[in-house]
Structures are given as C-alpha cells and as structure tokens.
Amino acid sequence: MAASTASAVQEMHDWSSSSGPIMTYLQYYEVSLEYFLERAGLWVAMFVVWWAVSLVVSSTFRGLKPQARVFWALALVRAVFGGLFAPLGVYCGFVGMRDGSIVSVSSPLSTWLICNAIGFFVFECFALFASNIVFAQFDLLLFIHHVISLGGFSAILYTGHLHYFGVLGLILECSTPFTALSWISWRMGYETTTLWRANQMLMVHMFHGRSFIEAFVWIQTFRYWHQLSTELSWLSILAFYPSLALMSFLLTPSWLLKKTRQLNNKPITREQAWRAIWDPDMQTPASVPVAKVEPKDKRRLKTM
C-alpha cells in the first residue's frame, strides 16, 4: 500500500515536472493574448452549459428571475474553478515547489495554473461588467476581488516571480464550491435542512482556512523579507502585496462575518432587509417584514 502511494505521488510529481505533458502543451512561458482569450472562452462555454443543464433539470432555476439565473450559473462555474484549482494549488505549493528560491521557483504546473486563472478572471471581470450594466447593480467587494486577482496573476506571469505565492493564492478558492452549494440549496428551499447547515459550517471553516493561508503568506514574507526586497521588482511588490492586504484584512473577514451570520441566523437591520430584495445571496429571517421595509436609498450591492 505504501509503495503504491509513493508511486502515485512520484507519478504526479513527474507529470508536473519539466518533462511532463504540461510542458509540451503550454511551452512554458510561450503564451499569447489568444491563449488567454481561449481560456476565458472555455469558462464562457461552461457558463452556457450550466445554464442549459439547469434549465432542463431544475424547476427552481426556471422560476428564477434573469438576475438570479445568471448568478446561479456563475456560482456553478466558480464552484468548478474552486473545486479544481484549490487542490492543485495545495499540491503545487506544498509538494511540487518545496525546493528553490521563494522569489523565482516555478514549474510548468504552476504556470499552467496561473495562465488558466488569468483566463478565469478575464471571464469573471467580463461577467461582472455585463451584469452591472444589464441589472444596474455594483458589487464593490466582488469587483475588488476580481481586479486584484487578475492584476496579481498577470504580474506574476509577466515577471516570472512569486509563482509560489500565486499557487497558494489559488487555495483561497476552496470556499467557492461551498458558497455555490449554499446559495443554490437555499434557492431550492433547503435552508432548514441538516445538509444545508452542515455545508454552512464547512463553508465557514473554509473561510477560516483562507485566513490561515493568508497568514502563512505573511509569515513567509517576513521570514524571507531580505531576499524578497532585494530580488523582487517594484511591479511585483505593488501588484501582489496591496492585493494580499485587501484580501487578508477586508475581503475574507467581510465574507466570513456574512457567512457566520447566515449560519447563526442572526437578525438583520432594516437596511440589510432592503438589500435582501436586490441581493440573491442575502438570506433573510422570516421574522423580518422585507416587503414592508421602506428604503432610505436604493443602493444595489453584492451578489457574492
């Protein structure tokens, strides 16, 4: 058993090494704009497929308004991205890239992951921009997340530095499949079931895990600061560390608080009740008379 496990690990390591099929497919850094558009197109195709499948198999989906249908399909696409890239980020960061300089270490697998992540966030930025226009809404936190992710991964690929931190950043998507399952099951009326609450608990712990990874990156930064400060370009520093700070101290804590409140079913304010009308992800206790709330303003906020 131990021998077979060791053989499997070695086989995956060889698969991600310079002699593996990824090297042949990607030709390492020989990528172009057409490549990224192709990657983004694959995510668009997946969005269309999930929309069509949901339309056929789900009566709940057919009963939703267009805005909620878009978010349903986007949630499924994000779940696929998180479910695939987070485990690969774990392997690449903690197994495949253990040796080498923290600044310059890379592998064909890390490059493949970063290139496809850029394609995904190109798709996400386009989807967010289009939904902002069509549905007249603006999700500030999601906008920040997409922009800093796209900029950060693009800078990593352009400079060739910080692949190690880049693949660790992909682990932060571990919460996405649980967020998608939470929202879709809530739309289907399962918010009072044990399965829904179990998923909520796992989702909250995934956000705790995000905080752990973010703290680990900060620790590694302080540990190797001399090397980072002397070898990194200003482009890499400005593209990566402000993004890491926003993710660590704004986005993850905000989403963790929101998901914890959903799990605990805490009462919400009148303003939050009004937001629930526009936000398909805001879960409102039945005791709050949403329909009778008079809004002070009509800000349309997040769908994340």
N, C-alpha and C positions, 0 to 999 in steps of 0.2 A: 504493500500500500504506500509506504513511504517512498519507495523507489519510483512508483508511477506518478506520485505527486511531484517529486523532484524533476522527473522527466517532463511533465506538463509545464512546470514553471520555466524550465530551460527552453522548451519549445516556444513559449510565448516570448521569452527574452530574445531568442534568435529572430522571431517574427518582427520584433520592433527594432532590431539592430540594423546596422548599415547594409547588411546582406539580405535583409528580408524583402518581401514583396512591396511594402510601403515605399521603400527607397526607389524601386523600379517605377511604381505608379506615380509618385509625386516628383521624382527627380530632385528631391530635397528642396532647395530654395528656388528652383526654376518654376515659379508660379507667375500668373499674369492676372490682369483685371477680368479677362474672360473666365478664368478659373473660379474666381470669387463669385462672379455672376452665375456661373453654373452651380456652385454650391448653394447660393441663395435660391436659385430656381428649384433645386431639389426640395427645399423646405416649403416653397410655394406649392409644389406638387403634392407634398404631404398634407398641407393645409386643405387643398381641394379634395384629396382622398378622404380625409377625416370628415369633412363636411358632407360628402356624398354618402359615406357609410352611416354617419349619424342620422342623416335624413331618411335613410332606408330603415334602420333598425330601431330608432328611438322616437317614440311618440312625444316624449318630453321635448326633444330638440325641435320637432315640427311645430310645437306650440309656443316656442320662444319668439320674442321679437328679434329683428335682424341684428341689433347690437349684441344681445346675449348669444345669438348663434355664432357670431364672429368670435366672441370670447371663448365659447365652448370649443370651437375648432382650434383656436390659438392655444388653449390650455392643453389640448391633446398633443399638439406639436411640441410645446415646451416640455411636456412630460416625457416624450421620446428623447428629446435632446438631453434632458437631465438624467434620465434613466440610463442612457448610453454613455455620455461623456463624463459623468461624475465617477463611475467605477474605473473608467480608463484613466482619468486623472489621478485617482488613488494609486493605480498600478504604476503609471509613468512617473509620478512624483516620488513615491516611496520605495519602488523596486527598480524601475528601469533607469533612473537617473540619480542613483545614490552616490556615484563617484564623479569627480570632476569639479571644476570651478563653479561656484554658485552663480557667477555672472554669465559665463559662456557655455556651460554644459547644455547640450541639446541632443536630440535624437530624431530620426525620421518620424517616429511615432508622435513625439511632442510637436513637430512641425505640422504633421497631418492634423492633429487635434486643433492646433491654433488656427490653421487655414480654414478648417470647417467651422470653427467657432466664429471666425470673421464672417463667413457666409451666412451663418445663422443670425448674427446680429445685424447684418445688412437687411435680411428679411424682416427681422423684428422692427428695425427702425422704419422701414417702408410701411409695415403694417400699422405701426403706431401713428405715423404721419397721416396715412389714409384714414384711419379711424377717427383721428382728431378732426379732420375736415368733414367727413361724412356724418359723424354723430355729434359734432360740436362739443367735444369734451377734451380735457387736457389732464393727463396723469403725470404729475410732476416727478414723483419718485421713480416711476417706471421709465420715464424719459431720461432721468439722470442715470439710471442703471444701464440702459441700452447705450447711451452715448459714451459713458466711461468704459464700458466693456468693449465696444467697437474700437474706440481710440486706443485703449490699453493693449489689446491683442494686436492691432495694426502696428503699433510702435514696437512691440516685441518681435514681430516678424520682420519689420524693416531693419531694425538694428541688430537682430540676432542675439540680443541679450535677454536675460531673465526668463528663458523658457521654463526654468524650474518653478518660478513663482506663477507663471502663466498656467501651467497644468494644475498647480494647486488651486488656482482660482476657479478652474472648472469644477472642482469638488463642491464649490458653493452651490452648484445647481442641484445638489442632492435633495433639496427641499421641493423642487419643482413637481415631480410626479405626485407627491402627497398633496400639494396645493391643488393640482388639477383634479385629483380624485375627490378632494374635499368639496370643491365648488360644484363639480358635476353631480355628485351624490346628493348634495344639498338641493340642487335644482330638481332632482328626481324625487325629493321628498323623504330622503333617508336620514335627515339631520337628527332624528331622535333615536336612531338605532345604535347598538353597541359597536357595530363595524365602523360607523362614522366617527364615533368618539375615539375608538382605537386609532383610526387614521389621524385624527386631530392630535392625539398625544404623540404619535410618531412624527408628525409634521413639526410640532413644537420642538421636539428633541433634535430634529434635523436642523432647525434654526440655531439651537444650542451648538450643534456640531459646526455650523458655519462660523459661529463666534470663535470656536476653538481653532479652526483653520486660520482665521484672520489673525488671532493672537499668535499662532505659530509663525506666520509670515513676519509679524512684527518682531518676534523674538529672534528669528533668523536674521532679520535686517540689523538689529542691534549687535548680534553676535559677529556678523561679518561686515560691519559698517565700514571699516577701513578699506577693505577690498572693494566694496560697492562704491564708495565715494571716490576712489581713485580710478576705477576701471569703467564705471558707467558714464554714458554721455548725459548731458543735461536733458536731452529729449526723452531718454528712458526714465530719468528721475521724475520729470514733470508729467509724463504720461502715466506712470504707474502709481506713485505714492499719493498724490491727491485723490486718485480713484480709490486706492486702498483705504484712505482715511474716510472718505464718504461712505464706502461700503461698511466699514467697521463701526463707525460712530453715528451714522444716520439711517442707512437703508435697512441693514439687518436688525438693529434694535427696534425700528419702527414696525417692521413686519412681524417680528417676534412678539411685540406687545399686542398687535392686532390679532394674531392667531391665538395668543393666550387668552385674550378677552373672548374670542369666539368659543374657545373650549370651555371656559368658565361661565359662559352665557351672562356676562356682566351687563347691567343696564346701560343704555347709551343716552346721550344728550339729545335735545331736540334738533340741534344742528346735524348730529350724526343720523338721526332718523330721516331728516330731509335728504342727506347724502345717500341713504339706502335706496331712495327712489331711482337715483341715477347710477348707482354702483352695483353691478350684478354680483359682486363678491361680498358686499356688506350683509351680514346675517343679523336680522333684527328680531329681538324677542317679541313674542306675540303680544306682550303687555303694552308695547309702545304703539299708540294710535298713529301709525305713519300717515295714513290718508288724511288725517285732520290737522297735520302739522302745517303751520303757515311759515314759509321760509323767509329768513331775513335777506338772503341773497340766493342766487341760483348758480353758484359755482358747481361745476361738474368735475368731480375728482376721480380718484383712481379706480381702476378695474383689476389691479393686481391682487 
